[in-house]
Amino acid sequence: MGEVETIKVGVARANITPPVGIRSAGYASRGPLTSFHDPLYATAIVFESGGRKAALISCDLIDLDAGTVGEVREEVAKRTSIPPEAMTVVCTHTHYGPDPYRDKSAPDVMAYRSNLIFLLAGAVQEADSKLEPALIGVEWGESDIGINRREKLPDGRVVLGRNPLGPIDRSVGVMRIDSADGKGMAVLVNFQCHPVSQGSRVSHISADYPGAAREVVGRLTGATFIFLQGACGDINSTIREESYEPARTLGVRLGCEVVRVWEMISPQPVSGLEVRRREVELPRFRFISPERARELEGELSSELERLKGSGAYKGMIEWVQARLERVREALKSWESGEPLPPIKTELQAWRIGDEIAFAAVPGEIFNQIGLRVKLSSPFKHTFFLGYANDSIGYVPTPDAYPEGGYEVMQACRVDPQASEIIVRTCEEMLRELKGCRS
């Protein structure tokens, strides 16, 4: 038998900081981004083993839609031999960046989106040109910078607050990648916590705590930091204040934990690479009952008229309008007896060697869902990646629906069965990959 080829890795980074004045993302009532604080980046990493290549890009953005990801994949395919189905685009979910694709009436948004496609493709092209043999290792740490945010009030209502007794996944996955001579090349960090530490009124451009962690880790390890946001749909940062200081201190705390774990890893030669992609159909949310949908329609109709009359910011009006349209679609479904068209999207799973896997899922996934996938995986180390390849809104656990709250009644588009479909599909792909040794 011939010698097994060690996996090769290449890394590159592009600056994707938008212009000041562009529409912001993350808080519907906030206006445009009015100043610059720290840069936003897209970091690409390409793996090659046994004639197969796969690419992963992490972007300091709130999310990206499937259409934009599709265009990036097409452009990468023109420039490299990486197949579109073996490419994953994830977002860190910073709430202090642009809304990169929704406002098609804004020239600056559309110009930013158009340029973004080429910046991301160029980063992958550069990473692909830098491929070299690499050593890889994974270990795990913990961080306490997140807290479950579904706070239950005495009257039974669930609000965006602090629930220190709520379920939370504190694990920090750290993948260390060195060059063959032992020099740090990249560090992939999988953690789950909303980047909202600077509150809802700050309007400067910032990568939030992942950006601060990037500075710490890069300075202390010499490796390129790649943040892979996990299942953080119901987890907020423990500190939220109207300044950059919370982002700085939380990022330093996370970054120091990453460095601690990094120093404990002894990377080894790894071979084998495979990516699976599966299209799924997720049932649409109908707001619990026709009675609840009618109640919501009345509330949202009144709210929309109030906002229009008060001269509210365009983003807030559009947010309420979109919610009202979803409620009216649900009402028509209840009245006609016809199901709503499902949300069609994609899931991915990666195998890197025999012990490392990724599960990549679109949307804002509750942390228990991501933890289920990690714990049930047949691989020793599994990273769960949220905000991957598409934007489908929140995916709560089934028991969250009767409780309501923002994630369910305002920002969810899928029925309670969606979480089980996602978990089951991820498990199936991971099992298939575990049996694949080519």
C-alpha positions as CSV (number, residue, x, y, z in Angstrom):
1,M,0.0,0.0,0.0
2,G,1.2,3.5,-0.8
3,E,1.7,6.2,1.8
4,V,-1.5,8.0,2.8
5,E,-1.5,11.6,1.8
6,T,-1.6,14.1,4.7
7,I,-4.5,16.6,4.4
8,K,-3.5,20.0,2.9
9,V,-4.8,23.4,4.1
10,G,-4.8,26.9,2.8
11,V,-6.1,30.1,4.6
12,A,-6.9,33.6,3.4
13,R,-8.8,36.6,4.7
14,A,-10.7,39.5,3.0
15,N,-11.8,42.8,4.5
16,I,-15.6,43.1,4.1
17,T,-16.1,46.2,6.2
18,P,-19.1,48.2,4.7
19,P,-19.2,52.0,4.1
20,V,-20.6,54.1,7.0
21,G,-24.2,55.0,6.3
22,I,-25.3,51.5,5.1
23,R,-28.4,49.9,6.6
24,S,-27.7,48.1,9.8
25,A,-28.8,44.6,10.8
26,G,-29.9,43.0,14.0
27,Y,-32.2,45.6,15.5
28,A,-35.2,46.7,13.4
29,S,-35.7,50.0,15.2
30,R,-32.1,51.2,14.8
31,G,-31.0,53.4,11.9
32,P,-28.0,53.0,9.6
33,L,-24.5,52.4,10.8
34,T,-23.0,55.9,11.6
35,S,-19.4,55.2,12.4
36,F,-16.6,52.7,12.2
37,H,-15.1,50.9,15.3
38,D,-13.4,47.7,14.2
39,P,-13.2,45.9,10.9
40,L,-15.4,43.0,9.5
41,Y,-13.6,40.1,7.8
42,A,-14.4,37.0,5.8
43,T,-11.9,34.2,6.4
44,A,-11.7,31.3,4.0
45,I,-10.1,27.9,4.6
46,V,-9.6,25.2,2.0
47,F,-9.0,21.5,2.7
48,E,-7.6,19.0,0.2
49,S,-7.2,15.2,0.7
50,G,-7.2,12.3,-1.7
51,G,-8.1,14.5,-4.7
52,R,-11.0,16.1,-2.9
53,K,-11.3,19.7,-2.0
54,A,-13.7,21.6,0.3
55,A,-14.0,25.2,1.3
56,L,-15.4,27.0,4.4
57,I,-15.9,30.8,4.8
58,S,-16.7,32.6,8.0
59,C,-18.1,36.1,7.6
60,D,-18.5,38.8,10.1
61,L,-22.1,39.3,9.0
62,I,-25.5,38.7,10.6
63,D,-26.5,36.2,7.9
64,L,-26.7,35.5,4.2
65,D,-29.5,34.2,2.0
66,A,-29.3,31.1,-0.2
67,G,-29.2,33.2,-3.3
68,T,-26.1,35.1,-2.3
69,V,-24.4,31.9,-1.2
70,G,-25.3,30.3,-4.5
71,E,-23.6,33.2,-6.4
72,V,-20.5,32.9,-4.3
73,R,-20.4,29.1,-5.0
74,E,-20.7,29.7,-8.7
75,E,-17.9,32.3,-8.7
76,V,-15.6,30.0,-6.7
77,A,-16.3,27.1,-9.2
78,K,-15.2,29.4,-12.0
79,R,-11.9,30.1,-10.2
80,T,-11.0,26.8,-8.6
81,S,-11.7,23.0,-8.8
82,I,-13.8,23.2,-5.6
83,P,-17.4,21.9,-6.3
84,P,-20.3,24.1,-5.1
85,E,-21.7,21.3,-3.0
86,A,-18.4,21.1,-1.0
87,M,-18.5,24.7,0.0
88,T,-19.9,26.1,3.2
89,V,-20.6,29.8,4.0
90,V,-21.3,30.7,7.7
91,C,-21.8,34.0,9.5
92,T,-20.7,35.0,13.0
93,H,-24.1,36.8,13.4
94,T,-22.7,40.1,14.6
95,H,-25.5,42.7,15.2
96,Y,-23.2,45.6,14.4
97,G,-22.7,45.1,10.7
98,P,-24.7,45.7,7.5
99,D,-27.9,44.1,6.3
100,P,-26.1,42.6,3.4
101,Y,-28.9,41.7,0.9
102,R,-32.5,42.4,2.0
103,D,-33.0,46.0,0.9
104,K,-32.9,45.8,-2.9
105,S,-34.0,49.4,-3.2
106,A,-30.8,50.7,-1.6
107,P,-27.9,51.3,-4.0
108,D,-25.3,51.0,-1.3
109,V,-26.7,47.6,-0.1
110,M,-26.8,46.2,-3.6
111,A,-23.3,47.5,-4.4
112,Y,-22.0,46.0,-1.1
113,R,-23.7,42.6,-1.9
114,S,-22.3,42.6,-5.5
115,N,-18.8,43.3,-4.3
116,L,-19.1,40.8,-1.4
117,I,-19.6,37.9,-3.8
118,F,-16.2,38.6,-5.4
119,L,-14.5,39.3,-2.1
120,L,-15.6,35.9,-0.8
121,A,-14.7,34.1,-4.0
122,G,-11.3,35.8,-4.0
123,A,-10.6,34.7,-0.5
124,V,-11.3,31.1,-1.4
125,Q,-9.2,31.4,-4.5
126,E,-6.3,32.7,-2.5
127,A,-6.6,30.0,0.2
128,D,-6.7,27.4,-2.6
129,S,-3.4,28.7,-4.0
130,K,-1.8,28.4,-0.6
131,L,-2.5,24.7,0.1
132,E,0.3,22.9,2.0
133,P,0.5,19.8,4.2
134,A,-1.0,20.4,7.6
135,L,-1.3,18.8,11.1
136,I,-4.6,18.9,12.9
137,G,-5.9,18.4,16.4
138,V,-9.1,19.2,18.3
139,E,-9.8,19.7,22.0
140,W,-12.6,21.3,24.0
141,G,-12.9,24.0,26.7
142,E,-15.7,26.0,28.3
143,S,-16.7,29.6,28.5
144,D,-19.2,31.4,30.7
145,I,-19.8,34.5,28.5
146,G,-23.3,33.4,27.4
147,I,-26.6,33.0,29.3
148,N,-30.0,31.6,28.3
149,R,-32.1,34.6,27.4
150,R,-35.7,33.2,27.6
151,E,-36.7,34.7,30.9
152,K,-40.1,33.7,32.2
153,L,-42.0,36.5,34.1
154,P,-44.3,35.9,37.0
155,D,-47.4,36.2,34.7
156,G,-46.0,33.4,32.5
157,R,-44.8,35.5,29.6
158,V,-41.4,34.7,28.1
159,V,-39.2,37.7,27.3
160,L,-35.7,38.4,26.0
161,G,-33.9,38.7,29.4
162,R,-31.8,36.5,31.6
163,N,-32.5,32.9,32.5
164,P,-29.5,31.6,34.5
165,L,-31.2,28.3,35.1
166,G,-32.1,27.8,31.4
167,P,-30.4,25.2,29.2
168,I,-27.1,26.3,27.8
169,D,-24.2,24.8,25.9
170,R,-20.9,26.3,27.2
171,S,-18.5,24.2,25.2
172,V,-15.8,25.7,23.1
173,G,-14.5,23.6,20.3
174,V,-10.9,24.4,19.2
175,M,-9.3,23.0,16.1
176,R,-5.6,23.7,15.8
177,I,-4.0,23.5,12.4
178,D,-0.3,23.7,12.1
179,S,2.0,23.6,9.0
180,A,4.2,20.5,8.7
181,D,7.0,22.3,10.4
182,G,4.9,23.1,13.5
183,K,4.0,26.7,12.7
184,G,0.4,27.8,13.6
185,M,-1.7,28.2,10.5
186,A,-5.3,28.4,11.7
187,V,-7.5,28.0,14.7
188,L,-11.2,27.2,14.2
189,V,-13.4,28.0,17.1
190,N,-16.9,26.7,17.6
191,F,-18.9,28.5,20.2
192,Q,-22.6,29.6,20.7
193,C,-23.5,33.0,21.9
194,H,-25.4,35.9,20.2
195,P,-22.9,38.8,19.4
196,V,-25.2,41.4,21.0
197,S,-23.0,42.6,23.8
198,Q,-23.1,46.3,22.8
199,G,-26.8,46.6,23.2
200,S,-29.4,47.8,20.6
201,R,-28.6,51.5,20.2
202,V,-24.9,51.3,19.3
203,S,-24.7,52.1,15.6
204,H,-21.0,51.7,14.9
205,I,-19.5,48.9,12.7
206,S,-18.1,46.1,14.9
207,A,-17.5,42.4,14.8
208,D,-18.5,42.4,18.5
209,Y,-16.9,39.8,20.9
210,P,-15.7,37.4,18.1
211,G,-13.6,40.3,16.7
212,A,-12.0,40.9,20.1
213,A,-11.3,37.2,20.5
214,R,-9.7,37.2,17.1
215,E,-7.2,39.8,18.1
216,V,-6.2,38.0,21.3
217,V,-5.9,34.6,19.7
218,G,-4.1,35.8,16.6
219,R,-1.6,37.8,18.7
220,L,-0.8,34.9,21.1
221,T,-0.8,32.0,18.6
222,G,0.2,33.5,15.4
223,A,-2.6,31.5,13.7
224,T,-5.5,32.8,11.6
225,F,-8.6,32.8,13.8
226,I,-11.8,31.5,12.2
227,F,-15.0,31.8,14.3
228,L,-17.8,29.3,13.7
229,Q,-21.0,30.4,15.4
230,G,-23.0,27.5,16.9
231,A,-26.6,27.0,18.0
232,C,-27.1,30.3,19.8
233,G,-30.7,31.0,19.0
234,D,-31.6,31.3,22.8
235,I,-28.2,32.4,24.2
236,N,-27.2,36.0,24.7
237,S,-24.0,37.5,26.0
238,T,-23.9,37.9,29.7
239,I,-23.1,41.6,29.4
240,R,-25.1,44.1,27.3
241,E,-24.2,47.7,27.6
242,E,-24.2,50.6,25.1
243,S,-20.4,50.7,24.5
244,Y,-17.6,48.5,23.0
245,E,-16.3,47.5,26.4
246,P,-18.6,44.4,26.8
247,A,-17.4,43.1,23.4
248,R,-13.8,43.7,24.4
249,T,-13.9,42.0,27.8
250,L,-16.1,39.0,26.6
251,G,-13.9,38.5,23.6
252,V,-10.8,38.6,25.7
253,R,-12.3,36.0,28.1
254,L,-13.3,33.7,25.2
255,G,-10.0,34.3,23.4
256,C,-7.9,33.4,26.5
257,E,-9.8,30.1,26.8
258,V,-9.2,29.3,23.2
259,V,-5.5,29.9,23.7
260,R,-5.4,27.8,26.8
261,V,-7.0,24.9,24.9
262,W,-4.8,25.5,21.8
263,E,-1.6,25.1,24.0
264,M,-2.9,21.6,25.0
265,I,-3.4,20.3,21.5
266,S,-0.8,18.2,19.8
267,P,-1.7,18.3,16.1
268,Q,-1.2,15.1,14.1
269,P,-1.2,14.1,10.4
270,V,-4.8,13.6,9.2
271,S,-6.1,12.2,5.9
272,G,-9.6,11.9,4.4
273,L,-12.1,14.5,3.5
274,E,-15.8,14.2,2.5
275,V,-18.8,16.6,2.4
276,R,-22.4,15.7,2.3
277,R,-25.3,18.0,1.3
278,R,-28.9,17.3,1.9
279,E,-32.0,19.3,0.8
280,V,-34.8,19.4,3.3
281,E,-38.4,20.7,3.5
282,L,-39.3,22.3,6.8
283,P,-43.0,22.8,7.6
284,R,-44.1,26.4,8.0
285,F,-45.3,27.9,11.3
286,R,-49.0,28.7,11.6
287,F,-48.9,30.5,14.9
288,I,-50.3,27.7,17.1
289,S,-54.0,28.1,16.3
290,P,-56.4,30.2,14.0
291,E,-57.5,32.1,17.1
292,R,-54.0,33.1,18.0
293,A,-53.2,34.0,14.4
294,R,-56.3,36.3,14.2
295,E,-55.3,37.9,17.5
296,L,-51.8,38.6,16.1
297,E,-53.2,40.0,12.9
298,G,-55.1,42.6,14.8
299,E,-52.2,43.5,17.0
300,L,-49.8,43.8,14.1
301,S,-52.2,45.7,11.9
302,S,-52.6,48.3,14.7
303,E,-48.8,48.4,15.3
304,L,-48.1,48.9,11.6
305,E,-50.5,51.9,11.4
306,R,-49.0,53.4,14.5
307,L,-45.5,53.1,13.2
308,K,-46.4,54.6,9.8
309,G,-48.1,57.5,11.5
310,S,-45.2,58.2,13.8
311,G,-42.5,58.3,11.1
312,A,-40.7,55.3,12.5
313,Y,-37.5,54.0,10.9
314,K,-38.0,52.1,7.6
315,G,-36.5,48.9,9.0
316,M,-39.0,48.7,11.9
317,I,-41.9,49.2,9.5
318,E,-40.7,46.5,7.2
319,W,-40.1,44.1,10.1
320,V,-43.7,44.5,11.3
321,Q,-45.0,44.3,7.7
322,A,-43.2,41.1,7.1
323,R,-44.6,39.6,10.4
324,L,-48.1,40.6,9.4
325,E,-47.8,39.0,6.0
326,R,-46.7,35.7,7.6
327,V,-49.6,35.8,10.0
328,R,-52.0,36.4,7.1
329,E,-50.6,33.5,5.1
330,A,-51.1,31.3,8.2
331,L,-54.7,32.5,8.5
332,K,-55.4,31.6,4.9
333,S,-54.0,28.2,5.5
334,W,-56.2,27.6,8.6
335,E,-59.3,28.8,6.7
336,S,-58.7,26.9,3.5
337,G,-57.3,23.7,5.2
338,E,-54.4,23.8,2.7
339,P,-50.9,23.5,4.2
340,L,-48.4,26.4,3.7
341,P,-45.6,25.7,1.2
342,P,-42.6,24.3,3.1
343,I,-39.3,26.2,3.6
344,K,-36.8,24.5,1.3
345,T,-33.2,24.7,2.5
346,E,-30.0,22.7,2.8
347,L,-28.0,21.0,5.5
348,Q,-24.3,19.9,5.2
349,A,-22.0,17.6,7.1
350,W,-18.2,17.4,6.8
351,R,-15.7,14.6,7.7
352,I,-12.1,15.6,8.3
353,G,-10.1,12.5,8.9
354,D,-11.6,9.8,11.1
355,E,-12.4,11.8,14.2
356,I,-13.6,15.3,13.2
357,A,-16.9,16.4,11.7
358,F,-19.0,19.5,11.1
359,A,-22.8,19.8,10.9
360,A,-23.8,23.0,9.1
361,V,-27.4,24.3,9.5
362,P,-29.1,27.5,8.4
363,G,-31.0,29.7,10.8
364,E,-30.9,30.6,14.5
365,I,-30.9,27.2,16.2
366,F,-31.7,26.7,19.9
367,N,-28.7,25.4,21.8
368,Q,-30.3,22.1,22.8
369,I,-30.7,21.2,19.2
370,G,-27.1,21.8,18.4
371,L,-26.0,19.9,21.5
372,R,-28.2,16.9,20.5
373,V,-26.4,16.7,17.2
374,K,-23.0,16.9,18.8
375,L,-23.7,14.3,21.4
376,S,-25.3,11.8,19.0
377,S,-22.6,12.1,16.4
378,P,-20.4,9.0,15.8
379,F,-17.3,11.2,15.6
380,K,-15.1,12.0,18.5
381,H,-15.3,15.8,17.7
382,T,-18.3,17.4,16.1
383,F,-18.7,21.1,15.5
384,F,-22.3,22.4,15.1
385,L,-22.3,25.4,12.7
386,G,-25.4,27.7,12.7
387,Y,-26.1,30.5,10.2
388,A,-24.9,28.3,7.4
389,N,-25.7,28.8,3.7
390,D,-29.1,30.3,4.1
391,S,-31.3,32.5,6.4
392,I,-34.5,30.7,7.6
393,G,-35.2,32.5,11.0
394,Y,-35.3,30.8,14.4
395,V,-35.6,27.1,15.0
396,P,-36.8,26.6,18.6
397,T,-37.2,23.3,20.5
398,P,-40.8,21.9,20.4
399,D,-41.3,22.7,24.1
400,A,-40.6,26.4,23.4
401,Y,-43.7,26.9,21.2
402,P,-46.4,26.8,23.9
403,E,-44.3,29.3,25.9
404,G,-44.1,31.8,23.1
405,G,-41.7,34.7,23.3
406,Y,-39.8,36.6,20.7
407,E,-38.0,33.6,19.0
408,V,-41.3,31.8,18.5
409,M,-44.0,34.4,17.9
410,Q,-42.0,37.1,16.2
411,A,-39.0,35.6,14.4
412,C,-39.9,31.9,13.7
413,R,-41.0,30.6,10.3
414,V,-41.0,26.8,11.0
415,D,-43.3,24.5,12.9
416,P,-42.2,22.5,15.9
417,Q,-41.4,19.4,13.7
418,A,-38.5,21.4,12.1
419,S,-36.0,20.7,14.9
420,E,-36.5,17.0,14.7
421,I,-36.1,17.0,10.9
422,I,-32.8,18.9,11.3
423,V,-31.5,16.6,14.0
424,R,-32.4,13.5,12.2
425,T,-30.9,14.6,8.9
426,C,-27.7,15.7,10.5
427,E,-27.4,12.4,12.3
428,E,-28.0,10.5,9.0
429,M,-25.3,12.4,7.2
430,L,-22.8,12.0,10.0
431,R,-23.4,8.3,10.2
432,E,-22.9,8.0,6.4
433,L,-19.7,10.0,6.7
434,K,-18.4,7.8,9.5
435,G,-18.7,4.8,7.2
436,C,-16.9,6.6,4.4
437,R,-13.2,6.1,4.3
438,S,-12.3,7.1,0.7
